[in-house]
């Protein structure tokens, strides 16, 4: 029997791009340790933030 967790009991991380918390998702169950960004948009924007800092 599978035990279900409450949403409030799921692990969370902070996205380094937008600085918002995001919660574990089932699609990340096999790679949660490798997940760094809350969304595809933030993953793409990570490079933009580096370029902006370098140009200053």
HTML snippet that shows the backbone in 3Dmol.js (N, CA, C, O; Angstrom):
<script src="https://3Dmol.org/build/3Dmol-min.js"></script>
<div id="view" style="width:600px;height:400px;position:relative"></div>
<script>
const pdb = `
ATOM      1  N   UNK A   1       0.838  -1.186   0.000  1.00  0.00           N
ATOM      2  CA  UNK A   1       0.000   0.000   0.000  1.00  0.00           C
ATOM      3  C   UNK A   1       0.883   1.250   0.000  1.00  0.00           C
ATOM      4  O   UNK A   1       1.826   1.353   0.785  1.00  0.00           O
ATOM      5  N   UNK A   2       0.572   2.189  -0.878  1.00  0.00           N
ATOM      6  CA  UNK A   2       1.339   3.416  -0.985  1.00  0.00           C
ATOM      7  C   UNK A   2       0.814   4.439   0.013  1.00  0.00           C
ATOM      8  O   UNK A   2      -0.390   4.670   0.121  1.00  0.00           O
ATOM      9  N   UNK A   3       1.738   5.040   0.732  1.00  0.00           N
ATOM     10  CA  UNK A   3       1.338   6.091   1.660  1.00  0.00           C
ATOM     11  C   UNK A   3       1.388   7.423   0.927  1.00  0.00           C
ATOM     12  O   UNK A   3       2.354   7.735   0.231  1.00  0.00           O
ATOM     13  N   UNK A   4       0.334   8.192   1.097  1.00  0.00           N
ATOM     14  CA  UNK A   4       0.276   9.496   0.453  1.00  0.00           C
ATOM     15  C   UNK A   4       0.753  10.558   1.430  1.00  0.00           C
ATOM     16  O   UNK A   4       0.522  10.466   2.635  1.00  0.00           O
ATOM     17  N   UNK A   5       1.413  11.553   0.895  1.00  0.00           N
ATOM     18  CA  UNK A   5       1.886  12.668   1.708  1.00  0.00           C
ATOM     19  C   UNK A   5       0.983  13.875   1.486  1.00  0.00           C
ATOM     20  O   UNK A   5       0.426  14.066   0.405  1.00  0.00           O
ATOM     21  N   UNK A   6       0.856  14.658   2.500  1.00  0.00           N
ATOM     22  CA  UNK A   6       0.156  15.927   2.336  1.00  0.00           C
ATOM     23  C   UNK A   6       1.044  16.842   1.507  1.00  0.00           C
ATOM     24  O   UNK A   6       2.269  16.722   1.538  1.00  0.00           O
ATOM     25  N   UNK A   7       0.435  17.744   0.775  1.00  0.00           N
ATOM     26  CA  UNK A   7       1.227  18.673  -0.029  1.00  0.00           C
ATOM     27  C   UNK A   7       2.181  19.479   0.838  1.00  0.00           C
ATOM     28  O   UNK A   7       3.293  19.796   0.416  1.00  0.00           O
ATOM     29  N   UNK A   8       1.756  19.806   2.026  1.00  0.00           N
ATOM     30  CA  UNK A   8       2.602  20.598   2.920  1.00  0.00           C
ATOM     31  C   UNK A   8       3.819  19.817   3.426  1.00  0.00           C
ATOM     32  O   UNK A   8       4.766  20.412   3.940  1.00  0.00           O
ATOM     33  N   UNK A   9       3.796  18.491   3.285  1.00  0.00           N
ATOM     34  CA  UNK A   9       4.912  17.653   3.737  1.00  0.00           C
ATOM     35  C   UNK A   9       5.942  17.382   2.639  1.00  0.00           C
ATOM     36  O   UNK A   9       6.970  16.757   2.897  1.00  0.00           O
ATOM     37  N   UNK A  10       5.675  17.842   1.431  1.00  0.00           N
ATOM     38  CA  UNK A  10       6.598  17.586   0.331  1.00  0.00           C
ATOM     39  C   UNK A  10       7.840  18.465   0.466  1.00  0.00           C
ATOM     40  O   UNK A  10       7.760  19.580   0.983  1.00  0.00           O
ATOM     41  N   UNK A  11       8.989  17.965   0.002  1.00  0.00           N
ATOM     42  CA  UNK A  11      10.207  18.772   0.089  1.00  0.00           C
ATOM     43  C   UNK A  11      10.147  19.992  -0.825  1.00  0.00           C
ATOM     44  O   UNK A  11       9.458  19.983  -1.845  1.00  0.00           O
ATOM     45  N   UNK A  12      10.861  21.018  -0.456  1.00  0.00           N
ATOM     46  CA  UNK A  12      10.907  22.234  -1.263  1.00  0.00           C
ATOM     47  C   UNK A  12      12.356  22.668  -1.467  1.00  0.00           C
ATOM     48  O   UNK A  12      13.257  22.262  -0.733  1.00  0.00           O
ATOM     49  N   UNK A  13      12.550  23.496  -2.476  1.00  0.00           N
ATOM     50  CA  UNK A  13      13.845  24.121  -2.760  1.00  0.00           C
ATOM     51  C   UNK A  13      13.578  25.561  -3.165  1.00  0.00           C
ATOM     52  O   UNK A  13      12.440  25.933  -3.449  1.00  0.00           O
ATOM     53  N   UNK A  14      14.628  26.367  -3.190  1.00  0.00           N
ATOM     54  CA  UNK A  14      14.534  27.749  -3.647  1.00  0.00           C
ATOM     55  C   UNK A  14      15.203  27.845  -5.015  1.00  0.00           C
ATOM     56  O   UNK A  14      16.341  27.412  -5.195  1.00  0.00           O
ATOM     57  N   UNK A  15      14.493  28.408  -5.955  1.00  0.00           N
ATOM     58  CA  UNK A  15      15.026  28.576  -7.304  1.00  0.00           C
ATOM     59  C   UNK A  15      16.094  29.678  -7.283  1.00  0.00           C
ATOM     60  O   UNK A  15      15.821  30.775  -6.795  1.00  0.00           O
ATOM     61  N   UNK A  16      17.293  29.415  -7.795  1.00  0.00           N
ATOM     62  CA  UNK A  16      18.351  30.433  -7.770  1.00  0.00           C
ATOM     63  C   UNK A  16      18.104  31.608  -8.723  1.00  0.00           C
ATOM     64  O   UNK A  16      18.738  32.655  -8.587  1.00  0.00           O
ATOM     65  N   UNK A  17      17.200  31.445  -9.673  1.00  0.00           N
ATOM     66  CA  UNK A  17      16.932  32.510 -10.638  1.00  0.00           C
ATOM     67  C   UNK A  17      15.862  33.471 -10.119  1.00  0.00           C
ATOM     68  O   UNK A  17      16.079  34.682 -10.074  1.00  0.00           O
ATOM     69  N   UNK A  18      14.712  32.932  -9.729  1.00  0.00           N
ATOM     70  CA  UNK A  18      13.602  33.790  -9.302  1.00  0.00           C
ATOM     71  C   UNK A  18      13.496  33.916  -7.779  1.00  0.00           C
ATOM     72  O   UNK A  18      12.714  34.722  -7.275  1.00  0.00           O
ATOM     73  N   UNK A  19      14.277  33.126  -7.054  1.00  0.00           N
ATOM     74  CA  UNK A  19      14.297  33.157  -5.587  1.00  0.00           C
ATOM     75  C   UNK A  19      12.977  32.753  -4.946  1.00  0.00           C
ATOM     76  O   UNK A  19      12.700  33.120  -3.804  1.00  0.00           O
ATOM     77  N   UNK A  20      12.166  32.002  -5.674  1.00  0.00           N
ATOM     78  CA  UNK A  20      10.892  31.524  -5.131  1.00  0.00           C
ATOM     79  C   UNK A  20      11.012  30.064  -4.743  1.00  0.00           C
ATOM     80  O   UNK A  20      11.773  29.313  -5.353  1.00  0.00           O
ATOM     81  N   UNK A  21      10.259  29.660  -3.726  1.00  0.00           N
ATOM     82  CA  UNK A  21      10.259  28.240  -3.363  1.00  0.00           C
ATOM     83  C   UNK A  21       9.458  27.417  -4.369  1.00  0.00           C
ATOM     84  O   UNK A  21       8.453  27.880  -4.909  1.00  0.00           O
ATOM     85  N   UNK A  22       9.910  26.215  -4.607  1.00  0.00           N
ATOM     86  CA  UNK A  22       9.123  25.296  -5.423  1.00  0.00           C
ATOM     87  C   UNK A  22       9.129  23.924  -4.765  1.00  0.00           C
ATOM     88  O   UNK A  22      10.052  23.568  -4.032  1.00  0.00           O
ATOM     89  N   UNK A  23       8.089  23.173  -5.041  1.00  0.00           N
ATOM     90  CA  UNK A  23       7.825  21.917  -4.350  1.00  0.00           C
ATOM     91  C   UNK A  23       8.096  20.718  -5.251  1.00  0.00           C
ATOM     92  O   UNK A  23       7.974  20.793  -6.473  1.00  0.00           O
ATOM     93  N   UNK A  24       8.460  19.632  -4.623  1.00  0.00           N
ATOM     94  CA  UNK A  24       8.704  18.364  -5.302  1.00  0.00           C
ATOM     95  C   UNK A  24       7.518  17.987  -6.176  1.00  0.00           C
ATOM     96  O   UNK A  24       6.362  18.179  -5.798  1.00  0.00           O
ATOM     97  N   UNK A  25       7.824  17.445  -7.350  1.00  0.00           N
ATOM     98  CA  UNK A  25       6.785  16.944  -8.259  1.00  0.00           C
ATOM     99  C   UNK A  25       7.070  15.495  -8.600  1.00  0.00           C
ATOM    100  O   UNK A  25       8.218  15.051  -8.584  1.00  0.00           O
ATOM    101  N   UNK A  26       6.027  14.778  -8.903  1.00  0.00           N
ATOM    102  CA  UNK A  26       6.177  13.356  -9.208  1.00  0.00           C
ATOM    103  C   UNK A  26       7.135  13.125 -10.371  1.00  0.00           C
ATOM    104  O   UNK A  26       7.895  12.158 -10.361  1.00  0.00           O
ATOM    105  N   UNK A  27       7.107  13.996 -11.365  1.00  0.00           N
ATOM    106  CA  UNK A  27       7.993  13.803 -12.518  1.00  0.00           C
ATOM    107  C   UNK A  27       9.471  13.960 -12.136  1.00  0.00           C
ATOM    108  O   UNK A  27      10.354  13.542 -12.885  1.00  0.00           O
ATOM    109  N   UNK A  28       9.736  14.559 -10.976  1.00  0.00           N
ATOM    110  CA  UNK A  28      11.113  14.725 -10.508  1.00  0.00           C
ATOM    111  C   UNK A  28      11.517  13.656  -9.497  1.00  0.00           C
ATOM    112  O   UNK A  28      12.585  13.764  -8.895  1.00  0.00           O
ATOM    113  N   UNK A  29      10.711  12.650  -9.298  1.00  0.00           N
ATOM    114  CA  UNK A  29      10.982  11.690  -8.231  1.00  0.00           C
ATOM    115  C   UNK A  29      12.324  10.976  -8.393  1.00  0.00           C
ATOM    116  O   UNK A  29      12.956  10.614  -7.400  1.00  0.00           O
ATOM    117  N   UNK A  30      12.760  10.772  -9.630  1.00  0.00           N
ATOM    118  CA  UNK A  30      14.030  10.066  -9.856  1.00  0.00           C
ATOM    119  C   UNK A  30      15.230  11.005  -9.923  1.00  0.00           C
ATOM    120  O   UNK A  30      16.372  10.546  -9.924  1.00  0.00           O
ATOM    121  N   UNK A  31      14.987  12.306  -9.980  1.00  0.00           N
ATOM    122  CA  UNK A  31      16.105  13.232 -10.150  1.00  0.00           C
ATOM    123  C   UNK A  31      16.003  14.471  -9.257  1.00  0.00           C
ATOM    124  O   UNK A  31      16.597  15.503  -9.568  1.00  0.00           O
ATOM    125  N   UNK A  32      15.272  14.382  -8.174  1.00  0.00           N
ATOM    126  CA  UNK A  32      15.053  15.533  -7.300  1.00  0.00           C
ATOM    127  C   UNK A  32      16.363  16.186  -6.853  1.00  0.00           C
ATOM    128  O   UNK A  32      16.440  17.410  -6.754  1.00  0.00           O
ATOM    129  N   UNK A  33      17.377  15.388  -6.587  1.00  0.00           N
ATOM    130  CA  UNK A  33      18.657  15.942  -6.147  1.00  0.00           C
ATOM    131  C   UNK A  33      19.312  16.802  -7.219  1.00  0.00           C
ATOM    132  O   UNK A  33      20.098  17.697  -6.909  1.00  0.00           O
ATOM    133  N   UNK A  34      18.991  16.531  -8.474  1.00  0.00           N
ATOM    134  CA  UNK A  34      19.584  17.280  -9.585  1.00  0.00           C
ATOM    135  C   UNK A  34      18.758  18.494 -10.005  1.00  0.00           C
ATOM    136  O   UNK A  34      19.239  19.343 -10.756  1.00  0.00           O
ATOM    137  N   UNK A  35      17.535  18.578  -9.531  1.00  0.00           N
ATOM    138  CA  UNK A  35      16.662  19.692  -9.930  1.00  0.00           C
ATOM    139  C   UNK A  35      17.134  20.956  -9.229  1.00  0.00           C
ATOM    140  O   UNK A  35      17.298  20.980  -8.009  1.00  0.00           O
ATOM    141  N   UNK A  36      17.353  22.023 -10.025  1.00  0.00           N
ATOM    142  CA  UNK A  36      17.814  23.287  -9.466  1.00  0.00           C
ATOM    143  C   UNK A  36      16.851  24.426  -9.729  1.00  0.00           C
ATOM    144  O   UNK A  36      16.817  25.397  -8.973  1.00  0.00           O
ATOM    145  N   UNK A  37      16.070  24.322 -10.787  1.00  0.00           N
ATOM    146  CA  UNK A  37      15.229  25.427 -11.216  1.00  0.00           C
ATOM    147  C   UNK A  37      13.760  25.040 -11.130  1.00  0.00           C
ATOM    148  O   UNK A  37      13.401  23.878 -11.320  1.00  0.00           O
ATOM    149  N   UNK A  38      12.920  26.019 -10.845  1.00  0.00           N
ATOM    150  CA  UNK A  38      11.496  25.732 -10.651  1.00  0.00           C
ATOM    151  C   UNK A  38      10.767  25.495 -11.966  1.00  0.00           C
ATOM    152  O   UNK A  38       9.700  24.881 -11.978  1.00  0.00           O
ATOM    153  N   UNK A  39      11.327  25.974 -13.071  1.00  0.00           N
ATOM    154  CA  UNK A  39      10.626  25.874 -14.346  1.00  0.00           C
ATOM    155  C   UNK A  39      11.618  25.890 -15.495  1.00  0.00           C
ATOM    156  O   UNK A  39      12.796  26.206 -15.324  1.00  0.00           O
ATOM    157  N   UNK A  40      11.125  25.549 -16.642  1.00  0.00           N
ATOM    158  CA  UNK A  40      11.936  25.613 -17.857  1.00  0.00           C
ATOM    159  C   UNK A  40      12.344  27.061 -18.131  1.00  0.00           C
ATOM    160  O   UNK A  40      13.461  27.323 -18.577  1.00  0.00           O
ATOM    161  N   UNK A  41      11.447  27.983 -17.866  1.00  0.00           N
ATOM    162  CA  UNK A  41      11.735  29.396 -18.073  1.00  0.00           C
ATOM    163  C   UNK A  41      12.930  29.849 -17.226  1.00  0.00           C
ATOM    164  O   UNK A  41      13.820  30.536 -17.726  1.00  0.00           O
ATOM    165  N   UNK A  42      12.949  29.470 -15.964  1.00  0.00           N
ATOM    166  CA  UNK A  42      14.071  29.837 -15.096  1.00  0.00           C
ATOM    167  C   UNK A  42      15.349  29.129 -15.528  1.00  0.00           C
ATOM    168  O   UNK A  42      16.435  29.705 -15.461  1.00  0.00           O
ATOM    169  N   UNK A  43      15.224  27.907 -15.961  1.00  0.00           N
ATOM    170  CA  UNK A  43      16.413  27.187 -16.424  1.00  0.00           C
ATOM    171  C   UNK A  43      17.040  27.908 -17.615  1.00  0.00           C
ATOM    172  O   UNK A  43      18.264  28.009 -17.711  1.00  0.00           O
ATOM    173  N   UNK A  44      16.203  28.408 -18.518  1.00  0.00           N
ATOM    174  CA  UNK A  44      16.706  29.155 -19.674  1.00  0.00           C
ATOM    175  C   UNK A  44      17.279  30.506 -19.264  1.00  0.00           C
ATOM    176  O   UNK A  44      18.271  30.962 -19.832  1.00  0.00           O
ATOM    177  N   UNK A  45      16.663  31.135 -18.293  1.00  0.00           N
ATOM    178  CA  UNK A  45      17.081  32.476 -17.863  1.00  0.00           C
ATOM    179  C   UNK A  45      18.358  32.457 -17.030  1.00  0.00           C
ATOM    180  O   UNK A  45      18.958  33.511 -16.819  1.00  0.00           O
ATOM    181  N   UNK A  46      18.789  31.302 -16.555  1.00  0.00           N
ATOM    182  CA  UNK A  46      20.008  31.239 -15.741  1.00  0.00           C
ATOM    183  C   UNK A  46      21.192  31.809 -16.498  1.00  0.00           C
ATOM    184  O   UNK A  46      22.045  32.474 -15.910  1.00  0.00           O
ATOM    185  N   UNK A  47      21.252  31.550 -17.813  1.00  0.00           N
ATOM    186  CA  UNK A  47      22.351  32.056 -18.626  1.00  0.00           C
ATOM    187  C   UNK A  47      22.251  33.565 -18.797  1.00  0.00           C
ATOM    188  O   UNK A  47      23.273  34.251 -18.839  1.00  0.00           O
ATOM    189  N   UNK A  48      21.046  34.085 -18.896  1.00  0.00           N
ATOM    190  CA  UNK A  48      20.860  35.527 -19.030  1.00  0.00           C
ATOM    191  C   UNK A  48      21.394  36.272 -17.822  1.00  0.00           C
ATOM    192  O   UNK A  48      21.996  37.336 -17.968  1.00  0.00           O
ATOM    193  N   UNK A  49      21.185  35.736 -16.648  1.00  0.00           N
ATOM    194  CA  UNK A  49      21.636  36.426 -15.441  1.00  0.00           C
ATOM    195  C   UNK A  49      23.157  36.448 -15.392  1.00  0.00           C
ATOM    196  O   UNK A  49      23.734  37.432 -14.927  1.00  0.00           O
ATOM    197  N   UNK A  50      23.816  35.410 -15.849  1.00  0.00           N
ATOM    198  CA  UNK A  50      25.276  35.391 -15.879  1.00  0.00           C
ATOM    199  C   UNK A  50      25.810  36.426 -16.857  1.00  0.00           C
ATOM    200  O   UNK A  50      26.765  37.138 -16.547  1.00  0.00           O
ATOM    201  N   UNK A  51      25.205  36.516 -18.029  1.00  0.00           N
ATOM    202  CA  UNK A  51      25.664  37.463 -19.043  1.00  0.00           C
ATOM    203  C   UNK A  51      25.489  38.899 -18.585  1.00  0.00           C
ATOM    204  O   UNK A  51      26.345  39.743 -18.855  1.00  0.00           O
ATOM    205  N   UNK A  52      24.407  39.186 -17.905  1.00  0.00           N
ATOM    206  CA  UNK A  52      24.161  40.547 -17.435  1.00  0.00           C
ATOM    207  C   UNK A  52      25.181  40.946 -16.381  1.00  0.00           C
ATOM    208  O   UNK A  52      25.607  42.100 -16.348  1.00  0.00           O
ATOM    209  N   UNK A  53      25.579  40.029 -15.530  1.00  0.00           N
ATOM    210  CA  UNK A  53      26.567  40.337 -14.497  1.00  0.00           C
ATOM    211  C   UNK A  53      27.947  40.535 -15.110  1.00  0.00           C
ATOM    212  O   UNK A  53      28.714  41.376 -14.642  1.00  0.00           O
ATOM    213  N   UNK A  54      28.269  39.783 -16.136  1.00  0.00           N
ATOM    214  CA  UNK A  54      29.578  39.885 -16.773  1.00  0.00           C
ATOM    215  C   UNK A  54      29.751  41.194 -17.530  1.00  0.00           C
ATOM    216  O   UNK A  54      30.857  41.730 -17.604  1.00  0.00           O
ATOM    217  N   UNK A  55      28.671  41.707 -18.089  1.00  0.00           N
ATOM    218  CA  UNK A  55      28.739  42.914 -18.895  1.00  0.00           C
ATOM    219  C   UNK A  55      28.856  44.177 -18.051  1.00  0.00           C
ATOM    220  O   UNK A  55      29.275  45.215 -18.563  1.00  0.00           O
ATOM    221  N   UNK A  56      28.501  44.117 -16.790  1.00  0.00           N
ATOM    222  CA  UNK A  56      28.514  45.301 -15.936  1.00  0.00           C
ATOM    223  C   UNK A  56      29.918  45.739 -15.604  1.00  0.00           C
ATOM    224  O   UNK A  56      30.105  46.724 -14.891  1.00  0.00           O
TER     225      UNK A  56
END
`;
const viewer = $3Dmol.createViewer("view");
viewer.addModel(pdb, "pdb");
viewer.setStyle({}, {cartoon: {color: "spectrum"}});
viewer.zoomTo();
viewer.render();
</script>
